[in-house]
Amino acid sequence: DEPCGSAAGTRLPSLESMVDQLAASGHGLIMCMGKGGVGKTTIASAIAVRLAEQGHDVHLTTTDPAGHLDHTLGGRTDLPHLTVSGIDPVQALIEYREHVMATKGRDLDDAGRAVLAEDLLSPCTEEVAVFKQFSRMVNQARRSFVVMDTAPTGHTLLLMDAAGSYHREIARNMTDGVQYTTPMMRLRDPDYTRILLVTLPEPTPVLEASILQDDLNRAGIQPWG
């Protein structure tokens, strides 16, 4: 007897054929999303390596503090055309605070700099710092492939919320007729961003992937595969 919900007989594409389809655009953002422990890092690494082997410039990155890309790549970090990085919330926060103090705080007096430094201790500052680095990775995909191993679902949805809030703020304050592109607009562009939902062939992970798909659709983001 086949187990309940069995996909026996279903013809599914190989990872190789999916990579060939992804490669056709020549650049773009590829995001592997899903709950923790389902294999996002493994899939993201496999896609990045295959694209690099085909001669495409690829940047493999992770927004997951627990992600270990070097380990998953099995020592292939020196592969031509492949670069690897990670968005570390702690380092992102340090860099963001230093940047703000060096720019906004440059012309302030000691009292003003003290107030600004205190403001930067706000819990939301880390979210802003991580979002800025995330946005930088999204924009980098204009010229090459960026393959992103995302943090587990809840953390990733917070990033999506930040992208949505930023988009609404820009749209509200932009002068009519002025062209602009926000990270959320790039995430909603199916020719720019390809989202892969990674799961396991078990009821709970599949259900959670389905819920994630619904959340993305409500945000105007259509998963690719």
C-alpha positions as semicolon CSV with decimal commas, in nm:
position;residue;x (nm);y (nm);z (nm)
1;D;0,000;0,000;0,000
2;E;0,115;0,352;-0,076
3;P;0,141;0,585;0,227
4;C;-0,114;0,863;0,261
5;G;-0,025;1,156;0,037
6;S;0,228;0,951;-0,161
7;A;0,371;1,115;-0,471
8;A;0,452;0,778;-0,629
9;G;0,434;0,804;-1,004
10;T;0,473;1,183;-1,002
11;R;0,741;1,298;-1,245
12;L;0,957;1,558;-1,073
13;P;1,241;1,752;-1,234
14;S;1,598;1,674;-1,131
15;L;1,802;1,940;-0,955
16;E;2,027;1,945;-1,263
17;S;1,740;2,035;-1,495
18;M;1,613;2,300;-1,253
19;V;1,958;2,461;-1,241
20;D;1,965;2,469;-1,621
21;Q;1,635;2,658;-1,616
22;L;1,763;2,898;-1,351
23;A;2,082;2,958;-1,552
24;A;1,891;3,067;-1,863
25;S;1,840;3,423;-1,733
26;G;2,215;3,481;-1,687
27;H;2,168;3,654;-1,349
28;G;1,918;3,692;-1,069
29;L;1,834;3,616;-0,708
30;I;1,769;3,254;-0,608
31;M;1,633;3,211;-0,255
32;C;1,600;2,878;-0,076
33;M;1,330;2,911;0,189
34;G;1,169;2,681;0,444
35;K;1,174;2,569;0,806
36;G;1,493;2,472;0,985
37;G;1,654;2,138;0,916
38;V;1,497;2,064;0,577
39;G;1,813;2,108;0,369
40;K;1,807;2,470;0,253
41;T;2,182;2,513;0,293
42;T;2,253;2,191;0,103
43;I;2,022;2,284;-0,186
44;A;2,153;2,643;-0,204
45;S;2,514;2,519;-0,207
46;A;2,442;2,259;-0,476
47;I;2,274;2,520;-0,699
48;A;2,555;2,772;-0,650
49;V;2,827;2,516;-0,728
50;R;2,652;2,395;-1,044
51;L;2,597;2,750;-1,172
52;A;2,963;2,833;-1,105
53;E;3,073;2,515;-1,284
54;Q;2,876;2,637;-1,586
55;G;3,086;2,955;-1,583
56;H;2,839;3,195;-1,423
57;D;2,951;3,443;-1,158
58;V;2,777;3,333;-0,838
59;H;2,765;3,476;-0,487
60;L;2,641;3,226;-0,228
61;T;2,525;3,384;0,095
62;T;2,317;3,300;0,401
63;T;2,093;3,504;0,630
64;D;2,094;3,217;0,880
65;P;2,332;3,276;1,175
66;A;2,346;2,895;1,213
67;G;2,431;2,841;0,846
68;H;2,768;2,681;0,775
69;L;2,827;2,723;0,404
70;D;3,197;2,633;0,415
71;H;3,113;2,296;0,571
72;T;2,829;2,227;0,327
73;L;3,045;2,316;0,027
74;G;3,295;2,049;0,130
75;G;3,600;2,268;0,075
76;R;3,492;2,399;-0,267
77;T;3,502;2,764;-0,162
78;D;3,791;2,824;-0,405
79;L;3,582;2,725;-0,706
80;P;3,628;2,979;-0,990
81;H;3,331;3,217;-1,032
82;L;3,204;3,140;-0,678
83;T;3,222;3,374;-0,378
84;V;3,075;3,300;-0,036
85;S;2,955;3,520;0,249
86;G;2,710;3,532;0,536
87;I;2,499;3,802;0,694
88;D;2,605;3,800;1,060
89;P;2,354;4,005;1,266
90;V;2,620;4,102;1,521
91;Q;2,870;4,219;1,258
92;A;2,593;4,388;1,058
93;L;2,490;4,581;1,369
94;I;2,848;4,693;1,441
95;E;2,900;4,811;1,082
96;Y;2,565;4,991;1,075
97;R;2,630;5,176;1,401
98;E;2,977;5,278;1,286
99;H;2,837;5,402;0,953
100;V;2,561;5,607;1,117
101;M;2,800;5,762;1,369
102;A;3,046;5,847;1,088
103;T;2,776;6,007;0,869
104;K;2,480;6,140;1,068
105;G;2,695;6,189;1,377
106;R;2,985;6,354;1,201
107;D;2,873;6,714;1,250
108;L;2,701;6,669;1,587
109;D;2,843;6,796;1,914
110;D;2,925;6,557;2,198
111;A;2,573;6,575;2,340
112;G;2,417;6,508;1,999
113;R;2,649;6,214;1,935
114;A;2,561;6,069;2,276
115;V;2,187;6,087;2,195
116;L;2,244;5,929;1,854
117;A;2,456;5,650;2,007
118;E;2,177;5,580;2,257
119;D;1,919;5,566;1,977
120;L;2,134;5,307;1,802
121;L;2,097;5,077;2,103
122;S;1,729;5,029;2,015
123;P;1,630;4,664;1,951
124;C;1,500;4,757;1,604
125;T;1,847;4,877;1,501
126;E;1,964;4,519;1,443
127;E;1,665;4,455;1,213
128;V;1,753;4,766;1,012
129;A;2,121;4,663;0,993
130;V;2,039;4,311;0,870
131;F;1,784;4,444;0,623
132;K;2,040;4,681;0,472
133;Q;2,284;4,394;0,410
134;F;1,999;4,180;0,274
135;S;1,904;4,462;0,037
136;R;2,264;4,486;-0,083
137;M;2,260;4,116;-0,174
138;V;1,926;4,155;-0,354
139;N;2,062;4,442;-0,563
140;Q;2,384;4,252;-0,644
141;A;2,175;4,003;-0,843
142;R;2,135;4,264;-1,116
143;R;2,479;4,167;-1,248
144;S;2,534;3,807;-1,138
145;F;2,364;3,519;-0,963
146;V;2,305;3,553;-0,590
147;V;2,201;3,227;-0,425
148;M;2,064;3,287;-0,078
149;D;2,028;3,028;0,195
150;T;1,771;3,194;0,420
151;A;1,715;3,168;0,793
152;P;1,424;2,946;0,909
153;T;1,080;3,066;0,805
154;G;0,996;3,300;1,094
155;H;1,317;3,504;1,064
156;T;1,282;3,523;0,686
157;L;0,925;3,650;0,709
158;L;1,051;3,930;0,936
159;L;1,290;4,030;0,658
160;M;0,999;4,024;0,413
161;D;0,797;4,243;0,650
162;A;1,089;4,488;0,664
163;A;1,107;4,489;0,284
164;G;0,735;4,561;0,265
165;S;0,754;4,843;0,520
166;Y;1,049;5,000;0,340
167;H;0,867;4,976;0,006
168;R;0,556;5,147;0,144
169;E;0,765;5,423;0,301
170;I;0,951;5,491;-0,025
171;A;0,629;5,486;-0,229
172;R;0,460;5,727;0,013
173;N;0,741;5,982;0,004
174;M;0,845;5,957;-0,361
175;T;0,754;6,243;-0,595
176;D;0,505;6,147;-0,866
177;G;0,672;6,042;-1,190
178;V;1,007;5,954;-1,030
179;Q;1,126;5,602;-1,110
180;Y;1,240;5,386;-0,820
181;T;1,301;5,021;-0,742
182;T;1,281;4,876;-0,391
183;P;1,396;4,533;-0,269
184;M;1,031;4,427;-0,241
185;M;0,974;4,514;-0,607
186;R;1,269;4,291;-0,699
187;L;1,136;4,009;-0,481
188;R;0,799;4,034;-0,658
189;D;0,959;4,026;-1,003
190;P;0,949;3,661;-1,123
191;D;1,214;3,738;-1,387
192;Y;1,452;3,863;-1,117
193;T;1,381;3,648;-0,811
194;R;1,330;3,271;-0,809
195;I;1,219;3,130;-0,474
196;L;1,257;2,760;-0,404
197;L;1,057;2,619;-0,114
198;V;1,262;2,342;0,045
199;T;1,085;2,075;0,248
200;L;1,090;1,709;0,343
201;P;0,844;1,442;0,220
202;E;0,665;1,434;0,554
203;P;0,322;1,577;0,649
204;T;0,432;1,850;0,892
205;P;0,716;1,999;0,680
206;V;0,495;1,991;0,368
207;L;0,213;2,165;0,556
208;E;0,454;2,431;0,682
209;A;0,587;2,484;0,328
210;S;0,229;2,527;0,207
211;I;0,163;2,789;0,476
212;L;0,484;2,970;0,377
213;Q;0,373;2,967;0,014
214;D;0,041;3,126;0,114
215;D;0,224;3,393;0,319
216;L;0,446;3,475;0,021
217;N;0,150;3,489;-0,218
218;R;-0,026;3,736;0,011
219;A;0,284;3,955;-0,009
220;G;0,269;3,940;-0,389
221;I;0,565;3,700;-0,413
222;Q;0,518;3,387;-0,623
223;P;0,749;3,093;-0,543
224;W;0,921;2,948;-0,850
225;G;0,958;2,585;-0,742
